[in-house]
Amino acid sequence: MALHCSKLALFITLLVDLAAPSAATSASLVGVNYGRVADNLPPPESVPRLLASIGVGRVRLYDAEPAVLHAFANTGVELVVGLPDRCLPAVATDQAEALEWTGAHVLAFLPAAKIVAVTVGNEVLTGVNAASLARCLVPAMENLHAALAALGLDRDVAVTSAHSLAILATPSFPPSGATFRPDLLPYVRDILNFHARTGSPLFVNAYPYFAYAEDPSRIALDYALLDPGAAGFTDPGTGLRYTNLLYAQVDAMYHAIASASKGGGVEVRVSETGWPSAGDANETGATSENAAQYNGNLMRLVAQQKGTPLVPGTPLRAYVFALFNENQKAGPSSERNFGLFKPDGTPTYQLSGVPVHQDGNSTAASGAGQGTTAGPSGESGYFSISGASAVSSPDHPFFLMLTNYLEPELQLTRLPPELAAVIALEIVLLRIL
């Protein structure tokens, strides 16, 4: 009887360990942009380990490169893939092309790769090819959504679009005065109608750094760095208090949406935000100290799972730009210095308040976020992200404790991890009961 009770106690301990919140840092609820405009980056296979070292389990890609998707297979990392700008005309005009792209770049990698959304282009309405691509954006989104529906994936993979704050006619001060540029309004209304109908969020690339760098005499540095002690300001149009610039930028987009669509109803998520660790002599504020503070504050802000002053009930979701410094990006020096990591895999700086755990023997993102795929109704996946690691991962503490408890001759570690975890749990149950 004593032995039975001790086994039961052990099993209860294992269950408690499984149910307890993971020890991941606040970064676990934040995503990161994995750009590859460089010729010196490490192989994709090493990226999940870097993500695990800072507790990040969500990644946004700008394409759907097979080698990268294979690298993330069975890691539990939640992926947003991108349809590159160059593909928009073909996908917008040919449903067969949309179906072919979706089959080759999404369906072919499921379920091993946790693809939960596709972004159609990046800053299409304000990019260098806006004149030719703006009219393609919504048709491409519609065709991709139809292709996902034809493959039975429309409730698992969202279709969205990412935009620069330059689509606004007014800046984020005050947020309540923001509207969309009149020349872009016809396109924006169609985009908002699509998002409202499909339940997908609108992505916005929001950078307090650029606003500060353009006008450091009028924008306080602590306000731009998301410092919780910043003085902030009160929006005269709403009476809402803003203590950081990112909240003001996001709410400016919400106000513009409400003005354009007579009520809103579309969620805004931050697809890019970050701070450069270095820049040219005239790039005010581009330092590693400021970058560490901004991204550390961002991770803690997102981890609070609170909304902005205007939409407090909708937790802020954001992706840091970027994973690596990218040496082939054009423009001023700051453009090549937004990375959390250097190309050799070492941290560019110590994130403020976020410990970086280096483990040279780790080859998988065992600590990266684990969620399940989902559709517009928001039951799970892209719309509900956890910072816990996958129970089926051989590195998960629950699985390790089970396998250590059982005889070595069972050799569970030779089995696929998902199967091994289930078998281990069943054996323990049988022995206890």
C-alpha positions in Angstrom: 0.0 0.0 0.0 2.9 2.3 0.8 4.5 1.6 -2.5 1.2 2.3 -4.3 0.8 5.6 -2.5 4.4 6.6 -3.3 3.9 5.9 -7.0 0.6 7.8 -7.0 2.4 10.7 -5.2 5.1 10.6 -7.9 2.5 10.7 -10.7 0.7 13.6 -9.1 4.0 15.4 -8.8 4.5 14.8 -12.5 1.1 16.1 -13.4 1.6 19.2 -11.3 4.9 19.8 -13.1 3.2 19.5 -16.4 0.4 21.8 -15.5 2.6 24.5 -13.9 3.5 27.6 -15.9 6.7 27.2 -17.8 9.8 29.0 -16.5 10.2 30.8 -19.9 11.0 34.5 -19.7 8.6 37.2 -20.6 9.9 36.9 -24.1 7.7 33.8 -24.6 4.7 35.8 -25.6 6.6 37.9 -28.1 7.4 36.9 -31.7 10.5 37.8 -33.7 11.0 38.6 -37.4 13.5 36.2 -39.1 14.9 38.2 -42.0 17.6 36.8 -44.2 18.9 39.8 -46.2 22.5 38.8 -45.4 25.3 36.6 -46.7 26.8 35.6 -43.3 23.9 34.1 -41.4 24.0 30.7 -39.6 22.1 27.8 -41.1 18.3 27.7 -40.4 18.8 24.5 -38.4 20.5 26.5 -35.7 17.8 29.2 -35.3 15.3 27.2 -33.1 18.1 26.9 -30.5 18.7 30.7 -30.5 14.9 31.3 -30.1 14.8 28.9 -27.2 17.6 30.8 -25.5 15.4 33.8 -25.1 12.1 32.0 -24.7 10.6 33.1 -28.1 8.2 30.7 -29.7 6.7 32.8 -32.5 8.4 33.7 -35.7 7.4 35.8 -38.7 9.1 35.0 -42.1 9.1 37.1 -45.1 8.7 34.2 -47.5 8.1 30.4 -47.2 11.6 29.1 -48.0 11.5 25.2 -47.8 14.8 24.9 -46.0 13.6 27.3 -43.3 10.3 25.6 -42.8 12.0 22.2 -42.6 14.3 23.7 -39.9 11.2 24.6 -37.8 9.5 21.2 -38.3 8.4 19.6 -35.0 9.8 22.4 -32.8 6.4 23.8 -31.8 7.5 27.3 -33.0 4.5 29.2 -34.4 5.2 30.5 -37.9 3.8 33.3 -39.9 5.0 32.9 -43.5 5.0 35.5 -46.2 3.9 35.7 -49.8 6.7 37.9 -51.3 5.7 41.1 -53.2 6.9 39.6 -56.5 4.2 36.9 -56.3 1.3 39.2 -55.8 0.4 39.8 -59.5 0.2 36.1 -60.4 -1.7 35.1 -57.2 -4.1 38.1 -57.6 -5.1 37.2 -61.1 -5.0 33.4 -61.1 -6.8 31.3 -58.6 -4.9 28.2 -59.8 -1.6 30.0 -59.0 -2.9 30.8 -55.5 -3.8 27.2 -55.0 -0.5 26.0 -56.3 1.5 28.4 -54.0 -0.6 27.4 -51.0 -0.2 23.7 -51.6 3.6 24.0 -52.1 4.4 26.5 -49.4 1.8 25.7 -46.7 0.1 22.4 -47.0 3.3 20.6 -47.9 4.8 21.5 -44.5 1.8 20.9 -42.3 1.5 19.7 -39.6 5.2 19.4 -38.8 5.7 23.1 -39.3 3.2 25.1 -37.2 2.1 27.6 -39.9 -0.7 29.7 -38.6 -0.8 32.7 -40.9 0.3 34.1 -44.3 1.1 37.7 -44.8 0.5 38.9 -48.3 3.4 41.2 -49.2 5.0 43.7 -46.8 4.1 47.4 -46.8 2.7 47.1 -50.2 0.7 50.3 -50.2 3.7 52.4 -49.3 6.5 50.5 -50.9 8.6 51.3 -54.0 6.2 49.3 -56.1 3.0 50.6 -54.6 1.8 52.0 -58.0 1.7 48.5 -59.6 1.0 46.3 -56.5 -1.6 48.2 -54.5 -4.4 47.0 -56.8 -3.2 43.4 -56.4 -3.2 43.2 -52.7 -6.8 42.4 -51.8 -7.4 40.1 -54.8 -4.3 38.2 -53.8 -5.6 38.0 -50.2 -8.9 36.8 -51.4 -7.4 34.1 -53.7 -5.1 32.8 -51.0 -8.0 32.6 -48.5 -10.1 30.7 -51.1 -7.1 28.4 -51.7 -6.9 27.7 -48.0 -10.6 27.0 -47.9 -10.3 24.6 -50.8 -7.6 22.7 -48.9 -9.6 22.7 -45.7 -7.2 25.1 -44.0 -9.0 28.4 -43.8 -9.8 27.9 -40.1 -6.3 26.9 -39.4 -4.3 29.5 -41.3 -5.2 33.1 -41.4 -4.5 35.5 -44.3 -3.4 39.0 -43.3 -1.4 42.0 -44.5 1.3 44.1 -43.0 1.5 47.9 -43.3 3.7 50.8 -42.5 2.4 53.6 -40.3 2.9 55.7 -43.5 -0.6 54.7 -44.6 -1.8 57.2 -42.0 -2.4 60.8 -43.0 -1.6 62.1 -39.6 1.0 60.9 -37.0 0.2 59.2 -33.7 -0.1 62.5 -31.8 -2.8 62.5 -30.7 -4.0 59.0 -31.5 -7.6 60.1 -31.7 -6.9 62.4 -34.6 -5.4 59.7 -36.9 -6.9 58.9 -40.3 -5.8 57.1 -43.4 -4.2 58.8 -46.3 -7.1 59.8 -48.7 -5.2 58.4 -51.7 -5.0 55.0 -50.0 -8.4 54.9 -48.4 -10.1 52.9 -51.2 -7.5 50.1 -50.9 -7.6 50.3 -47.1 -11.4 49.9 -46.9 -11.2 46.8 -49.0 -8.5 45.4 -46.8 -10.5 46.2 -43.6 -13.6 44.5 -45.1 -11.5 41.4 -45.8 -10.1 41.3 -42.3 -13.5 41.9 -40.7 -15.1 39.1 -42.8 -12.4 36.5 -42.2 -11.7 37.4 -38.6 -8.0 38.0 -39.3 -5.9 40.8 -37.7 -4.3 43.7 -39.5 -0.6 43.8 -39.1 1.2 47.1 -38.6 5.0 47.8 -38.6 5.3 50.3 -35.7 8.6 51.8 -34.8 8.9 54.4 -31.9 12.6 54.6 -32.8 11.9 56.3 -36.2 9.5 58.8 -34.6 12.1 59.6 -31.9 15.0 59.9 -34.3 13.1 62.3 -36.5 12.1 64.6 -33.7 14.2 63.9 -30.5 13.6 67.4 -29.2 9.8 66.9 -28.9 9.6 63.2 -28.1 11.1 62.1 -24.8 13.5 59.2 -25.0 11.9 57.3 -22.1 8.5 57.6 -23.7 9.9 56.1 -27.0 11.7 53.4 -25.1 8.5 52.2 -23.4 9.9 53.0 -20.0 7.1 52.4 -17.5 8.1 55.5 -15.6 7.7 57.9 -18.6 5.6 60.9 -18.1 3.5 60.4 -21.2 0.5 62.6 -22.2 -3.3 62.6 -22.2 -5.1 62.5 -25.5 -7.4 65.5 -25.6 -9.9 63.8 -27.8 -10.5 60.8 -25.6 -9.0 61.7 -22.2 -6.9 58.5 -22.3 -3.4 58.5 -20.8 -0.5 57.3 -22.9 2.8 56.4 -21.2 4.6 54.9 -24.2 4.8 55.7 -27.9 4.0 52.2 -29.1 0.6 52.2 -27.5 -0.1 55.6 -29.1 0.9 54.3 -32.5 -1.3 51.2 -32.2 -4.2 53.2 -31.0 -3.7 55.7 -33.8 -4.3 52.8 -36.2 -7.4 51.7 -34.3 -8.8 55.3 -34.5 -8.1 55.4 -38.3 -9.8 52.0 -38.7 -12.8 53.2 -36.8 -13.0 56.3 -39.0 -12.6 54.4 -42.2 -15.0 51.5 -41.5 -17.6 53.3 -39.3 -17.0 51.3 -36.2 -13.8 49.2 -36.6 -14.0 45.6 -35.5 -10.5 44.6 -36.8 -7.7 43.7 -34.4 -4.3 45.4 -34.8 -1.2 43.4 -34.2 2.4 44.7 -34.4 4.2 42.8 -37.1 7.5 44.7 -36.7 8.9 46.8 -34.0 12.4 47.2 -32.6 15.4 49.5 -32.0 18.8 49.5 -33.7 21.9 48.9 -31.6 24.1 51.0 -33.9 23.8 53.7 -36.6 25.5 56.5 -38.4 26.7 59.6 -36.5 23.4 61.4 -37.3 21.1 58.6 -36.2 20.1 59.8 -32.8 19.5 57.1 -30.2 20.8 54.1 -32.2 22.8 52.5 -29.4 23.0 49.0 -27.9 21.9 50.4 -24.5 18.7 51.8 -26.0 18.0 48.7 -28.0 18.4 46.5 -25.0 16.0 48.7 -23.0 13.4 49.0 -25.7 13.2 45.3 -26.6 13.3 44.3 -22.9 10.5 46.7 -22.1 8.5 45.4 -25.1 8.8 41.8 -24.0 7.6 42.7 -20.5 4.8 44.9 -21.9 3.5 42.0 -24.1 3.9 39.5 -21.2 1.4 41.5 -19.1 -1.2 40.5 -21.7 -2.9 43.9 -21.4 -4.3 46.0 -24.2 -3.7 49.6 -25.2 -5.6 52.4 -23.5 -8.2 52.4 -26.3 -8.7 48.6 -26.4 -7.7 47.4 -22.9 -9.4 44.0 -23.4 -7.3 43.0 -26.4 -3.8 41.9 -25.4 -1.0 43.5 -27.4 0.7 41.1 -29.8 4.1 42.1 -31.3 7.0 40.7 -33.3 10.5 42.1 -32.6 12.5 43.2 -35.6 14.8 41.4 -36.0 16.5 38.1 -35.1 19.8 38.9 -36.8 21.8 41.9 -37.9 21.5 41.7 -41.7 24.5 43.0 -43.5 23.0 43.3 -47.0 20.1 45.6 -46.1 20.2 49.0 -47.9 20.0 52.4 -46.3 21.7 53.9 -43.2 23.8 51.8 -40.8 20.8 51.4 -38.4 19.1 49.2 -41.0 21.8 46.6 -40.6 21.8 46.7 -36.8 18.3 45.8 -35.6 19.2 42.2 -34.7 18.9 40.5 -31.3 21.8 38.3 -32.4 25.0 38.7 -34.4 25.5 36.4 -37.4 27.7 34.2 -35.3 24.8 33.5 -33.0 26.0 35.5 -30.1 23.7 38.1 -28.5 24.1 41.6 -29.9 23.4 42.9 -26.3 21.9 41.6 -23.1 18.2 42.2 -23.2 17.1 44.4 -20.3 15.6 42.1 -17.7 15.5 39.1 -20.0 18.2 36.4 -19.3 19.8 34.8 -22.4 20.5 31.1 -21.8 23.3 29.8 -24.0 23.3 26.0 -24.5 25.7 24.8 -27.1 24.3 21.2 -27.0 20.7 22.2 -27.7 19.6 21.7 -31.2 15.8 22.3 -30.9 13.6 25.0 -29.5 12.5 22.9 -26.6 11.6 26.0 -24.6 10.0 27.8 -27.5 6.3 28.5 -27.5 3.8 25.8 -28.2 0.3 26.5 -29.5 -2.2 24.8 -31.7 -3.4 26.0 -35.0 -6.6 28.0 -35.2 -9.1 29.8 -37.3 -10.8 33.2 -37.1 -13.0 32.2 -34.2 -10.0 32.3 -32.0 -10.2 28.9 -30.3 -6.4 28.3 -30.3 -3.2 28.6 -32.2 -2.5 31.9 -33.9 -5.2 33.4 -31.7 -4.1 31.9 -28.4 -0.4 31.4 -27.9 1.2 29.7 -24.9 4.8 30.0 -23.7 4.9 26.4 -22.6 7.0 23.8 -24.4 5.6 20.8 -26.2 4.8 17.9 -23.9 5.7 15.5 -26.7 9.2 17.0 -27.0 11.9 14.7 -25.6 13.4 17.7 -23.8 10.2 18.5 -21.9 10.7 18.0 -18.2 7.6 15.9 -18.0 8.8 13.5 -20.6 12.3 13.3 -19.1 10.8 12.5 -15.7 8.6 9.8 -17.1 11.4 8.1 -19.1 13.8 8.3 -16.1 11.1 6.6 -14.0 10.8 3.7 -16.4 13.4 1.0 -17.0 16.1 1.9 -19.4 15.5 -1.3 -21.4 12.2 0.2 -22.7 14.3 2.5 -24.9 11.5 5.0 -25.3 13.9 7.7 -26.6 14.3 5.6 -29.8 10.7 6.2 -30.7 9.2 9.3 -32.2 8.7 11.8 -29.4 5.0 12.1 -29.7 4.5 8.3 -29.5 7.1 7.9 -26.8 5.4 10.4 -24.5 2.0 8.7 -24.9 3.5 5.2 -24.2 5.4 6.5 -21.2 2.3 8.0 -19.7 0.2 4.9 -20.3 2.8 2.7 -18.7 2.9 4.9 -15.6 -0.8 4.9 -15.3 -1.0 1.1 -15.6 1.7 0.7 -12.9 0.0 3.0 -10.5 -3.5 1.7 -11.0 
